[in-house]
Amino acid sequence: MNPFADLIGQSQAVDLLQRAIQLKRIAPAYLFVGADGIGKSMAAASFASLLLSLDVPEHKHNLLPKRIKNRSHPDLLWVEPTYLEKGELITNQEALARGLRRKSPPQIRIEQIRSITEFLSRPPLEAQRLLVVIESAQTIAEAAANALLKTLEEPGQATIVMIAVNPDALLPTLVSRCQCIPFARLSTNNLHKVLQQQGYEEIIAHPEIVALAQGSPGNAIATWQQWQAISPQLRQQLRKLPTNPLEALNLARTIDRELDTQAQIWLVDYLQYYYWHHQLKPELVKQWEQARQYLLSYVQPRLVWECIFLQLANKN
């Protein structure tokens, strides 16, 4: 079975990776580049299945997909950005599960680069090589990036796959040591296919969600989940701008109480598109963009929402 069979809309990337294996010209390091949510992590898992199955007895192949999915293969190390919580490194999913609210995004830390170095210091246990996958490599802190550079110079019997949105966010010396594999945003038809495949066909009926996704099924699903996580009462209020100062202040208070900072930044993007689509007023777009910049600059969120809703209420 072809591990890439379920990867839709990325024929160029798949061809490059399969050709490397067929020709036995596997690079010591790869950089998968493209927007979030378009299949880079899925491609990395598929590539891992192929690499770790080379010269492995046939009867063990059926176990690989499950082990790759669970990241439990002894020759695979999958690294994600983390938060530092009371001396413990936790992923974004773990932070959400614990109900932790963070203002800054997670990042790849130097402790994780050290764990990569330690992992690569031993020989493979089952496969021909060791494989390291680094998610969101653009979040690597500077000290960690310098440490990773030393590892890339002498990876040993290993292949390292870094996944990033934009190579410009990485040290040029890191990028220069990797073979770049570009990933494209999906066409509308392919986006719909992936949503149907993933069981999110209902999203297709919401054009504002599809438009915000910009060819990224992952973003479409994340946006839909964000919207569904908002209380029905707040969703109804957001569909209509406040018409007086009291409504404006109440709505700002509700948003600040119910949503963390990252969810509020997402909400600004959603409202910016929604009201542009329904009212076609350029000044609204500018006001939402200003609100977004304030939130990113760590201005007190409730104050940001109060200001923008009071401005909008005065114009209604």
Disulfide bonds with the S-S distance in Angstrom:
none
